[in-house]
Amino acid sequence: MAEPAIHLPLHYVVLISCVSATTHWMASLAFYLTSIKILDYGPSGELTGPELYIAGGFSPIAIAFAMIVGGSGFVILVGLGFRRYRWE
């Protein structure tokens, strides 16, 4: 079986995997779906019926942190790309 032509050192693979997992986790926390059930009572005190609203939301702080982590990881990986490493 043929060997692949390009191998990455383990420390590069671990760094890429950690940055990718952290960015994905933060991005998944940034957006969410919620449902709101409103119970309204009429003037005589009887329940007029529940209203259900489904809405999406987002967290700007989580988006900012995800962008910072992703951007930092990209800059670090580009910087490490300029380093030479030994071929075995």
Backbone hydrogen bonds, N-H to C=O, Kabsch-Sander energy under -0.5 kcal/mol:
donor,donor_aa,acceptor,acceptor_aa,energy
12,Y,9,P,-0.8
13,V,9,P,-1.8
14,V,10,L,-2.7
15,L,11,H,-1.7
16,I,12,Y,-2.6
17,S,13,V,-2.4
18,C,14,V,-2.5
19,V,15,L,-2.4
20,S,16,I,-2.4
21,A,17,S,-2.6
22,T,18,C,-2.5
23,T,19,V,-2.5
24,H,20,S,-2.3
25,W,21,A,-2.4
26,M,22,T,-2.4
27,A,23,T,-2.4
28,S,24,H,-2.1
29,L,25,W,-1.2
30,A,26,M,-1.0
31,F,27,A,-0.8
32,Y,57,G,-2.2
34,T,55,A,-3.2
36,I,53,Y,-3.5
38,I,36,I,-0.6
38,I,51,E,-3.2
39,L,37,K,-0.6
40,D,38,I,-0.6
40,D,49,G,-0.6
42,G,46,E,-2.9
45,G,42,G,-1.4
48,T,40,D,-2.5
49,G,40,D,-0.5
51,E,38,I,-2.4
53,Y,36,I,-3.0
53,Y,51,E,-0.5
55,A,34,T,-2.8
57,G,32,Y,-2.9
59,S,30,A,-2.4
63,I,59,S,-2.1
64,A,60,P,-2.5
65,F,61,I,-2.5
66,A,62,A,-2.3
67,M,63,I,-2.2
68,I,64,A,-2.4
69,V,65,F,-2.8
70,G,66,A,-2.6
71,G,67,M,-2.7
72,S,68,I,-2.6
73,G,69,V,-2.5
74,F,70,G,-2.1
75,V,71,G,-2.5
76,I,72,S,-2.6
77,L,73,G,-2.5
78,V,74,F,-2.4
79,G,75,V,-2.4
80,L,76,I,-2.6
81,G,77,L,-1.3
82,F,78,V,-0.6
82,F,79,G,-1.0
83,R,80,L,-1.1
